[in-house]
């Protein structure tokens, strides 16, 4: 049986199983990547305000010539715009940058709220503590603002990103429109079986970012695992194709990221893994999360190691003091 090319959301809309992610894509590269992807057959583009490249994503979409109705477009609400009165302005800014009048999916990017000082400062600093300038905005407040925007037709489906089960439960009962998607870090070293099962039981589709493993912290990536390389050679595929196929085979949307035309095209070629190969990839799980913003001092996922938050916060504050010419 061939792999699913798309999945049905709980809102009735269809989302392509493979999408192009645009995180960490430089503005001068992402326009071409998006254009190449859409011309190569991708029908799902994943963007976000905090990536600071949505204008270029919009230019790439326009250059591709693919009609808006023929592809799925996602963006995300940044932490500085969680207050109800700020949400629609953030949506409108993304719509303008992406050159569209609606988004197929809009996600709360993180379950953490920052103080909005202006529309451009993404990571505001508390000038007294030199830590992150956090504020308390109930998630349900943000969610209700999004529900109202859905009713205006600017967004078709809404969801969350980087949410634990506990965070989803904070809004679940009160939500008139249930979250359609939870986009999370997921790769062979961090398979998240419990979160995936819980989400699927609730009718929430899981979307995987950093499916090949993230190297922003200089750690070994899952994609370089010798077992994966050996498996890919045996199957006559690339390690990336094996991993991306494994994700989709689990009933999960996968977001692949590249700015190289050949790799962009190659990553779209997912296939059904033989059962033994599928299980071998499953066996690589070591519950290893790469992307933990510990510097915020919040145990967002409930799995921070002892002392991890305190150390990260201290280093973050030291960096901010030094940046202001103060003693650490």
C-alpha positions in Angstrom: 0.0 0.0 0.0 1.5 3.4 -1.0 2.0 6.0 1.7 -0.8 8.6 2.2 -0.2 11.7 0.2 -2.4 13.7 2.5 -4.4 13.5 5.8 -7.8 14.8 6.8 -8.0 17.4 9.6 -10.7 17.4 12.2 -12.0 20.6 10.4 -12.7 18.6 7.3 -9.8 20.2 5.3 -7.0 18.1 3.8 -3.3 18.7 4.5 -0.5 17.3 2.3 1.6 14.7 4.2 4.9 16.4 3.2 5.6 20.1 3.5 8.5 22.4 3.1 9.6 24.0 6.3 11.2 27.5 6.2 12.8 27.7 9.7 16.4 28.9 9.6 16.2 29.6 5.9 17.9 32.9 5.1 15.7 35.4 3.3 17.9 35.4 0.3 17.6 31.6 0.0 14.1 30.9 1.0 12.4 32.6 -2.0 14.1 30.2 -4.4 13.5 27.2 -2.1 9.8 27.9 -2.0 9.6 28.5 -5.7 11.5 25.3 -6.5 9.5 23.3 -4.0 6.1 24.3 -5.5 7.3 23.8 -9.0 8.6 20.3 -8.0 5.3 19.2 -6.7 5.1 20.3 -3.0 1.7 21.5 -2.1 2.4 22.4 1.6 4.5 25.4 2.8 5.1 25.9 6.5 6.0 29.4 7.6 6.1 31.5 10.8 6.4 35.2 11.8 9.4 34.6 14.0 11.4 33.1 11.1 11.6 36.7 9.7 11.4 35.5 6.1 7.6 35.5 5.3 8.0 38.3 2.8 10.4 36.1 0.8 8.2 33.1 1.3 5.4 35.1 -0.3 7.7 36.1 -3.2 8.6 32.5 -3.8 5.0 31.5 -3.8 4.2 34.2 -6.3 7.2 33.3 -8.5 6.1 29.6 -8.6 2.9 30.4 -10.5 1.0 27.8 -8.5 -2.5 29.0 -7.8 -3.3 29.7 -4.2 -6.1 27.2 -4.1 -3.7 24.4 -5.0 -1.4 24.5 -2.0 -1.7 24.4 1.8 -0.1 27.3 3.7 0.7 27.4 7.4 1.9 30.3 9.6 2.3 30.7 13.4 1.5 33.3 16.1 4.6 34.5 17.9 4.9 34.7 21.7 4.7 38.6 21.7 1.2 38.6 20.3 -0.7 36.3 22.7 -3.0 38.9 24.2 -6.4 38.9 22.6 -6.1 42.5 21.2 -2.8 41.6 19.5 -3.7 38.4 17.7 -5.5 39.7 14.6 -2.7 42.2 13.9 -0.2 39.3 13.8 -2.4 37.3 11.5 -2.9 40.3 9.2 0.9 40.9 9.1 1.5 37.3 8.0 -1.2 37.5 5.4 0.3 40.6 3.9 3.8 39.2 3.9 2.7 35.9 2.4 0.6 37.8 -0.2 -2.6 35.8 0.5 -6.0 36.6 2.0 -6.3 33.4 4.0 -4.2 30.8 5.8 -5.0 27.1 5.7 -3.6 26.6 9.2 -2.5 29.0 11.9 -0.7 27.7 15.1 0.2 29.1 18.5 3.9 28.7 18.1 4.8 28.2 21.8 2.7 28.0 25.0 4.8 30.9 26.4 3.9 34.6 26.3 6.4 37.5 26.0 5.7 41.2 26.6 5.2 43.0 23.4 7.4 46.1 23.3 7.1 46.7 19.5 6.2 44.6 16.5 9.8 43.8 15.6 11.4 42.7 18.8 11.0 38.9 19.0 12.8 38.1 22.2 12.2 41.0 24.6 14.5 41.2 27.7 13.5 42.3 31.2 15.8 45.2 31.8 15.8 44.6 35.6 16.5 40.9 35.6 18.1 40.6 32.2 16.1 37.4 31.6 13.2 36.9 29.2 10.4 39.4 29.6 7.6 36.9 30.3 3.9 37.8 30.9 1.0 35.6 31.9 -1.6 35.3 29.2 -4.1 32.4 29.6 -3.9 30.1 26.6 -7.7 30.1 26.3 -7.6 33.9 25.8 -5.4 33.5 22.8 -7.4 30.6 21.5 -10.7 32.4 21.6 -9.2 35.3 19.6 -8.1 32.7 17.0 -11.6 31.2 16.9 -13.0 34.6 16.1 -10.6 35.1 13.2 -11.5 31.7 11.8 -15.1 32.9 11.7 -14.0 35.9 9.7 -12.5 33.6 7.1 -8.9 34.7 7.4 -7.9 31.2 8.8 -9.4 27.8 7.9 -8.0 25.7 10.7 -6.2 26.5 14.0 -3.8 24.5 16.1 -0.8 24.5 18.4 2.9 23.9 18.3 5.3 22.7 20.9 2.4 21.9 23.2 2.5 19.0 25.7 -0.6 17.1 26.5 -1.0 19.2 29.7 -0.9 22.4 27.7 -3.5 21.2 25.2 -5.7 20.2 28.1 -5.7 23.8 29.3 -7.8 24.8 26.3 -9.5 21.6 25.2 -12.7 21.6 27.2 -13.3 25.4 26.7 -12.4 25.4 23.0 -15.3 25.8 20.6 -13.0 24.9 17.7 -10.7 22.0 18.7 -7.0 22.2 17.8 -6.5 20.5 14.4 -2.7 20.1 14.6 0.1 20.0 17.1 3.4 20.6 15.4 6.3 19.3 17.5 9.9 18.2 17.3 9.9 14.6 16.2 12.6 12.4 14.7 14.1 8.9 15.2 15.9 9.9 18.4 12.7 11.5 19.7 9.7 9.6 18.4 7.2 10.9 21.0 5.0 7.7 20.9 2.8 8.8 23.9 2.1 12.3 22.6 1.3 10.9 19.1 -1.1 8.3 20.4 -2.9 10.8 22.7 -3.2 13.3 19.9 -4.4 10.8 17.4 -7.0 9.5 19.9 -8.3 13.1 20.2 -8.4 13.6 16.5 -5.4 16.0 16.5 -3.0 15.5 13.7 0.7 15.6 14.6 3.1 17.5 12.4 6.8 16.8 12.7 9.5 19.5 12.5 13.3 18.8 12.6 12.5 15.2 11.4 16.2 14.6 10.6 17.4 15.8 14.0 18.4 19.3 14.8 22.1 20.4 14.9 21.7 24.0 16.2 23.4 22.9 19.4 26.2 21.0 17.7 24.9 17.6 18.8 25.0 14.5 16.6 22.0 14.4 14.3 19.7 11.4 14.0 20.1 11.4 10.2 23.8 10.5 10.7 23.1 7.4 12.7 25.0 4.4 11.3 22.0 2.2 11.5 20.0 4.7 9.3 22.8 5.0 6.8 23.1 1.2 6.5 19.3 0.9 6.2 19.2 3.5 3.5 22.0 1.9 1.5 20.1 -1.4 1.7 16.9 0.1 0.4 18.6 2.2 -2.3 17.3 5.4 -0.7 18.8 8.4 1.1 18.8 8.4 4.9 16.5 11.5 4.7 14.0 9.6 2.5 14.0 6.8 5.0 13.3 9.0 7.9 10.7 11.2 6.1 8.9 8.0 5.0 9.0 6.6 8.5 7.3 9.8 9.8 4.5 9.7 7.2 4.0 6.0 7.7 3.1 6.7 11.4 0.3 9.0 10.2 2.2 12.2 10.9 2.8 15.2 8.6 6.5 15.8 8.0 8.1 19.1 7.4 11.4 18.9 5.5 13.8 21.8 5.1 16.4 22.4 2.5 17.4 25.3 0.2 19.2 22.9 -2.2 17.0 22.2 -5.3 18.2 18.6 -5.7 17.5 17.8 -2.0 14.2 19.6 -2.0 13.0 17.3 -4.9 14.6 14.2 -3.3 12.9 14.8 0.0 9.4 14.7 -1.6 10.0 11.0 -2.7 8.6 9.2 0.3 7.8 5.5 0.1 6.4 2.7 2.2 9.1 1.1 4.4 9.1 -2.7 4.8 7.9 -3.6 8.2 11.3 -4.7 9.5 12.9 -1.4 8.3 10.0 0.5 9.9 10.6 -1.3 13.2 14.4 -0.7 13.0 13.8 3.1 12.7 11.4 2.8 15.7 14.2 1.2 17.7 16.4 4.2 17.5 14.2 6.3 19.8 16.2 7.5 22.8 13.8 10.2 24.0 16.3 12.9 23.1 14.9 16.4 22.6 17.1 18.9 20.8 15.0 22.0 20.9 14.4 23.1 24.6 14.4 26.8 25.2 15.6 26.4 28.7 16.9 29.9 28.9 13.3 31.0 29.5 13.3 29.3 32.9 10.1 27.4 32.1 9.8 23.7 31.9 7.6 23.9 28.9 7.4 20.1 28.2 7.8 18.9 31.8 10.9 16.9 31.1 13.8 19.3 31.9 16.8 17.7 33.7 17.7 18.8 37.2 19.5 22.1 37.1 19.1 22.5 33.4 16.8 25.5 33.6 18.8 27.3 36.2 22.0 26.9 34.3 20.5 28.1 31.0 18.8 31.1 32.6 22.1 32.2 34.4 24.0 31.9 31.1 21.2 33.8 29.2 21.2 36.7 31.8 25.0 36.8 31.7 25.0 37.1 27.9 22.4 39.9 28.1 24.4 41.9 30.7 27.6 41.6 28.7 25.7 42.8 25.6 24.8 45.9 27.5 28.4 46.6 28.6 27.7 45.5 32.2 29.7 43.1 34.3 28.4 39.5 34.2 
